[in-house]
Amino acid sequence: MSAPTKISEITLENVADYLRLDSPSKIEETELEMFMASALDTVKAVTGLKAEEIDEHSDLVHPYLLLISDQFDNRNGIIERNKLF
């Protein structure tokens, strides 16, 4: 499989591969879908680009994946903090 060059081409499977998840659980898949939507919103907010303009910038693919990775890596810290309150 070739690497996506547009954010709209990135699938859940691409994200799972990027995060090195062999068989994500249904819960992880749901989390990844949320993180993908959040990362796209962040890309739009930071760049000021509209959704249809984002795919014109292949250089946004890696930052998009990094945003998802950061959210995935830090999800347990958020859950643990919520349990403390």
Phi, psi and omega in degrees: 000133180276155181288137179296145178249000178225144179300322181295343179274348185282124181256171175302322178296319177300317181294316178300319176297316180300322181274359181061043175262116183289310182221083181297141177288169178299322179296315178297320178298318178296317178299315181298321177298319177296317181293324177297316179294318180295318179296321178296317177299320179294316178301315179297317182293317183287321184272337185077009180276150173277160183308317183288343180270339186299321182292349176282355184237090181295340180289355178269351181298311183294313176301323177300312179295324177295321177298317178296315180300317180298316179296319180294316181294330185257009183293326181290326177297323179291316180297315181296322179296320179295329179288333182287336184270000000 
